[in-house]
Amino acid sequence: MHHMSKELESIRAALWNVGEVPVEQLNKLVRIWARDVRELSYDMEDIVDTFMVRVQGPDTPSKKSAKRFIKKLVNIVTKATTRHEIAQEIKDIKERVREVAERRDRYKVDAIKPVKTLVDPRISTLYTKATDLVGIDEAREELITRLTKGDDMSAQQQRVVSIVGFGGLGNTTLAKAVYDQLKIAFAQI
């Protein structure tokens, strides 16, 4: 039973690692392996529970010594049979564990790792304070002038201005700086 407890502990740790990774990021082979191991763990827990209940269960006290003696003999025979059945189940489980491990090795199921999600490095500029930006003041003011064109922003006419350029030049940063400056006016429209 000690071997089973250690094996269950390792299985729980492995399944916990699999559970930490979003399902869509798991390799199909890892999912199959995890399913097989999970089923094995259920069967192992059933065997441990059966052992605890049927073999190590408490003897019921009896008032008469002859009845107690006969009951003890019946329990010994019953427990021996039960132990033999449980031993056979343990052998079967060990064989299944070995088969799952061999299948995992044979098909080269990779280690359980989440796919790293790459983040666009330009996204951090969206959260840069306008005072930290160098050389954006003139472009921002020109864009604000084009958007407002001297209108009092109470007029409901909206304008669209395109900001064009190669990626990484600060187009989105400029748009965000203009928005931050005019967000009250944008909210009213």
C-alpha angles and dihedrals in degrees: 000000000000090000090051092050092051091046091050090050091053092046092052091051092049092047090047089055090050090048091056091064119075110252094238090058094053121101112244090240091053090051092051091047092049091050091051093047091047091053090049091052091052091051091047092051089051091053092049090049091049091050092049094049103037103034108025096033117128120270111243110238117241128197098217118067096212092053090046091051093050091045090051091052091049089048091051092053092043092048092048090053091045092048090051091051092047091047089054091049090050090052090050091050092049089052091050091048090052091049093051091048092049091048090050091052094042093054093038098235103198125232114279106262130152117239108255111240111219116222120210105249090217091067091079090065089066088068097046116116114248089235089061093056116097121213097003098107097083095046091045093051092047091051092047089051091051091049096047101028092191092302120140099244089233089087110097095223110117126207130206120209121183121220108204133182145108118299114274097030094106102262094139092041090054092049090050092049090052091047092050089053095046102030093117090055091045091051091055094052 
